[in-house]
Amino acid sequence: MSSYTSISPDKLSRLIGTAHAPVLIDVRLDEDFAADPRLIPGARRRSHLDVEDWAQGLAGRSVVVICQKGQKLSEGTAAWLRHGNIAAETLEGGHAAWREAGLPTVPADKVPQRDGRGRTVWVTRERPKIDRIACPWLIRRFVDPTAVFLFVASPEVEAVAERFNAAPFDIENVFWSHRGELCTFDVMVKEFGLSTPALERLATMVRAADTARLDLSPEAPGLLAASLGLSRMYDDDLRQLDAGLPLYDAFYRWCRDATKETHNWPTNKVKP
């Protein structure tokens, strides 16, 4: 039953993927996680036993706590967080209710190993244009909001990946890369279990712009133009990434919420 300290799966699903989504903490017991080793998009596993230790990093954030059925573990953990002045809710019905609603889940074994600060680390070629901005957006919004991205000289990507324990992407002969006609963004959407209508539509736009097949999507020329414009505006790849994230936020919300909306000015009324 809904309360001011809980959130429904449907409402949470509308927040995930947006720039202001809450922090998602999965506190399922190890045996429950082993029986279903998938995560709600963006969630991170934590133990309820040491909540007082990891809660310190959540100051000023909104949090949703997830356990198997939305009962004692999430209720108790959320209460501890609120005791520390952290705005915390539980997911109604827990992970089980999310799965029953048919909402997307991310296979935990597809998420790269985290560093000592709990972040996934990714590396790709410098001077990004489309795929290498779109993929970080997808990861930050649906996989790991704290993900780190390293942009390096093309010949050094694999060596940097090895030395810095980073996941290489959008280069040849690695897991996270183009496959046939699919671009890296397509591959990530599918491998991370994120194939919703909105993300599939966005993936088509990215593929069309990234592979010079603009006929695949009427919106692709606009995405290409904006992406190339950003690449000319910024010499610093990380500043370009920061500027590009809101671009994909906007395209995603259009794909999800506004594809049927038209702009009706001028009204084309016949003047007397």
C-alpha positions as CSV (number, residue, x, y, z in Angstrom):
1,M,0.0,0.0,0.0
2,S,1.4,3.4,-1.0
3,S,2.7,5.8,1.7
4,Y,4.8,8.9,1.7
5,T,7.8,6.8,2.4
6,S,7.3,4.4,-0.6
7,I,7.2,4.7,-4.4
8,S,5.4,2.5,-6.9
9,P,7.3,0.6,-9.6
10,D,5.5,2.6,-12.3
11,K,6.4,5.9,-10.8
12,L,10.0,4.9,-10.3
13,S,10.2,3.6,-13.9
14,R,9.3,7.2,-15.0
15,L,12.2,8.6,-13.0
16,I,14.9,6.2,-14.1
17,G,16.7,7.5,-17.1
18,T,16.3,11.1,-16.2
19,A,18.9,13.5,-14.9
20,H,17.4,13.7,-11.5
21,A,16.6,10.1,-10.8
22,P,17.0,9.0,-7.2
23,V,19.9,6.8,-6.0
24,L,18.8,3.2,-6.1
25,I,20.1,0.9,-3.4
26,D,19.5,-2.9,-3.7
27,V,19.7,-4.5,-0.3
28,R,18.4,-8.0,-1.2
29,L,20.0,-10.9,0.7
30,D,22.7,-12.8,-1.1
31,E,20.4,-15.8,-1.6
32,D,17.7,-13.7,-3.1
33,F,20.1,-12.0,-5.4
34,A,21.7,-15.3,-6.4
35,A,18.2,-16.6,-7.4
36,D,17.7,-13.5,-9.6
37,P,21.0,-11.8,-10.3
38,R,19.6,-8.8,-12.2
39,L,19.4,-5.2,-11.1
40,I,16.8,-2.5,-11.5
41,P,18.5,0.0,-14.0
42,G,21.0,2.2,-12.1
43,A,20.8,0.2,-8.9
44,R,23.8,-0.7,-6.8
45,R,24.1,-3.6,-4.4
46,R,24.7,-2.7,-0.7
47,S,24.3,-4.6,2.6
48,H,21.8,-3.5,5.1
49,L,24.2,-4.6,7.8
50,D,26.6,-1.7,7.2
51,V,24.1,1.0,6.3
52,E,25.6,3.5,8.7
53,D,28.9,3.3,6.9
54,W,27.8,3.7,3.3
55,A,25.0,6.2,4.2
56,Q,27.6,8.9,4.6
57,G,28.0,9.2,0.9
58,L,24.3,9.8,0.2
59,A,24.0,13.2,1.9
60,G,21.7,15.6,0.0
61,R,20.5,12.8,-2.3
62,S,17.1,11.2,-2.7
63,V,17.2,7.4,-2.3
64,V,15.0,4.4,-3.1
65,V,15.8,1.2,-1.2
66,I,15.0,-2.1,-2.9
67,C,14.7,-5.5,-1.2
68,Q,13.0,-8.7,-2.4
69,K,9.4,-7.9,-1.4
70,G,9.5,-4.3,-0.1
71,Q,9.3,-5.4,3.5
72,K,11.6,-5.5,6.5
73,L,15.0,-5.0,4.8
74,S,14.1,-2.0,2.7
75,E,11.8,-0.6,5.4
76,G,14.6,-0.8,8.0
77,T,17.3,0.5,5.7
78,A,15.2,3.4,4.6
79,A,14.4,4.2,8.2
80,W,18.1,4.3,9.1
81,L,18.8,6.6,6.2
82,R,16.0,9.0,7.2
83,H,17.4,8.9,10.7
84,G,20.5,10.4,9.1
85,N,18.5,13.1,7.4
86,I,18.6,11.4,4.0
87,A,15.3,11.4,2.0
88,A,14.7,7.7,1.5
89,E,11.7,5.7,0.2
90,T,11.1,2.0,-0.3
91,L,10.0,0.4,-3.6
92,E,6.5,-1.0,-3.1
93,G,6.6,-4.7,-3.5
94,G,10.3,-4.7,-3.9
95,H,12.3,-6.3,-6.7
96,A,9.6,-9.0,-7.2
97,A,7.0,-6.4,-8.0
98,W,9.3,-4.7,-10.5
99,R,9.8,-8.0,-12.3
100,E,6.1,-8.9,-12.2
101,A,5.4,-5.5,-13.9
102,G,7.6,-6.5,-16.8
103,L,10.0,-3.6,-16.3
104,P,13.6,-3.7,-17.5
105,T,16.4,-5.3,-15.4
106,V,20.1,-5.3,-16.0
107,P,22.1,-8.6,-15.8
108,A,24.6,-8.0,-13.0
109,D,27.3,-10.0,-14.7
110,K,27.2,-7.5,-17.6
111,V,28.2,-4.6,-15.3
112,P,32.0,-4.2,-15.2
113,Q,33.9,-4.6,-12.0
114,R,33.8,-1.5,-9.8
115,D,36.9,0.4,-8.6
116,G,37.7,1.1,-5.0
117,R,35.2,3.9,-4.8
118,G,32.4,1.8,-6.2
119,R,32.5,3.2,-9.8
120,T,32.6,1.4,-13.1
121,V,35.5,2.7,-15.3
122,W,35.2,2.8,-19.1
123,V,37.8,3.8,-21.8
124,T,37.4,4.8,-25.4
125,R,38.9,6.8,-28.2
126,E,39.4,10.5,-27.8
127,R,37.4,13.2,-29.7
128,P,34.0,11.6,-29.4
129,K,31.2,12.5,-31.8
130,I,28.0,10.3,-31.5
131,D,28.3,6.8,-30.2
132,R,31.0,7.8,-27.7
133,I,28.7,10.4,-26.1
134,A,25.5,8.3,-26.5
135,C,27.0,5.3,-24.7
136,P,28.2,7.2,-21.7
137,W,24.8,8.8,-21.4
138,L,23.2,5.4,-21.4
139,I,25.6,4.1,-18.8
140,R,25.2,7.1,-16.5
141,R,21.4,7.1,-16.8
142,F,20.6,3.3,-16.7
143,V,23.7,1.4,-15.4
144,D,26.0,3.3,-13.2
145,P,25.3,7.0,-12.4
146,T,28.8,7.3,-11.0
147,A,30.6,5.8,-14.0
148,V,34.0,7.2,-15.0
149,F,34.9,7.7,-18.7
150,L,38.5,7.9,-20.0
151,F,39.1,9.3,-23.5
152,V,42.6,8.4,-24.8
153,A,44.5,8.1,-28.1
154,S,43.1,5.4,-30.2
155,P,46.1,3.1,-30.3
156,E,46.2,3.1,-26.5
157,V,42.7,2.2,-25.6
158,E,43.2,-1.5,-25.0
159,A,46.5,-1.0,-23.0
160,V,44.8,1.7,-20.8
161,A,41.9,-0.7,-20.3
162,E,44.3,-3.4,-19.1
163,R,46.4,-1.1,-16.9
164,F,43.6,0.8,-15.3
165,N,41.0,-2.1,-15.1
166,A,38.6,-0.2,-17.4
167,A,36.1,-1.6,-19.9
168,P,37.0,-0.6,-23.4
169,F,34.2,0.4,-25.8
170,D,33.6,1.5,-29.3
171,I,36.8,0.2,-30.7
172,E,37.3,-2.9,-32.9
173,N,37.5,-6.4,-31.4
174,V,36.1,-5.7,-28.0
175,F,32.8,-6.8,-26.4
176,W,31.2,-3.3,-26.3
177,S,31.5,-2.4,-29.9
178,H,29.7,-2.4,-33.3
179,R,28.2,-5.7,-34.4
180,G,27.2,-6.0,-38.0
181,E,24.8,-3.1,-38.7
182,L,24.4,-2.3,-35.0
183,C,26.4,0.4,-33.4
184,T,27.8,0.2,-29.9
185,F,24.8,2.0,-28.4
186,D,22.5,-0.7,-29.9
187,V,24.7,-3.4,-28.4
188,M,24.6,-1.8,-24.9
189,V,20.8,-1.4,-25.0
190,K,20.4,-5.1,-25.8
191,E,23.1,-6.5,-23.6
192,F,22.0,-4.5,-20.6
193,G,18.4,-5.6,-21.1
194,L,17.1,-2.0,-21.7
195,S,15.1,-2.7,-24.8
196,T,12.1,-0.4,-24.2
197,P,10.3,1.4,-27.1
198,A,11.8,4.7,-26.2
199,L,15.4,3.4,-26.1
200,E,14.9,1.3,-29.2
201,R,13.8,4.5,-31.0
202,L,16.7,6.4,-29.7
203,A,19.0,3.6,-30.7
204,T,17.8,3.9,-34.3
205,M,18.5,7.6,-34.2
206,V,22.0,7.0,-32.9
207,R,22.7,4.2,-35.4
208,A,21.5,6.3,-38.3
209,A,23.7,9.3,-37.3
210,D,26.7,7.2,-36.3
211,T,26.8,5.1,-39.5
212,A,25.8,7.7,-42.1
213,R,22.5,6.0,-42.8
214,L,20.3,9.1,-42.2
215,D,17.4,7.5,-44.0
216,L,16.8,5.2,-41.0
217,S,15.5,8.0,-38.8
218,P,14.0,11.4,-39.7
219,E,15.6,12.8,-36.6
220,A,19.1,11.5,-37.3
221,P,20.3,14.6,-39.3
222,G,19.4,16.8,-36.3
223,L,21.3,14.5,-33.9
224,L,24.3,14.4,-36.3
225,A,24.3,18.2,-36.7
226,A,24.1,18.8,-32.9
227,S,26.8,16.2,-32.2
228,L,29.2,17.7,-34.7
229,G,28.5,21.1,-33.4
230,L,29.4,20.1,-29.9
231,S,32.6,18.5,-31.1
232,R,33.6,21.9,-32.6
233,M,32.7,23.8,-29.5
234,Y,34.8,21.8,-27.1
235,D,38.4,20.7,-27.2
236,D,38.1,19.0,-23.8
237,D,36.4,15.6,-24.3
238,L,35.0,15.5,-20.8
239,R,33.5,19.0,-21.2
240,Q,32.0,17.8,-24.4
241,L,30.5,14.8,-22.6
242,D,29.0,17.1,-19.9
243,A,27.5,19.2,-22.6
244,G,26.2,16.2,-24.6
245,L,24.4,14.5,-21.7
246,P,21.5,17.0,-21.7
247,L,21.2,16.6,-25.5
248,Y,20.5,12.9,-25.0
249,D,18.2,13.6,-22.1
250,A,16.1,15.7,-24.4
251,F,16.1,13.2,-27.2
252,Y,15.2,10.4,-24.8
253,R,12.3,12.3,-23.3
254,W,11.1,13.1,-26.8
255,C,11.3,9.4,-27.7
256,R,9.4,8.4,-24.5
257,D,6.8,11.2,-24.2
258,A,6.5,13.5,-27.1
259,T,6.7,11.7,-30.5
260,K,3.1,12.5,-31.2
261,E,3.3,16.1,-30.3
262,T,3.5,18.7,-33.1
263,H,4.2,22.4,-33.2
264,N,1.2,24.3,-34.5
265,W,2.6,27.7,-35.2
266,P,1.7,29.4,-37.5
267,T,-1.9,28.1,-37.4
268,N,-2.2,28.2,-41.2
269,K,-5.7,29.7,-40.8
270,V,-7.0,31.4,-43.9
271,K,-7.1,35.2,-43.3
272,P,-10.4,36.9,-44.2
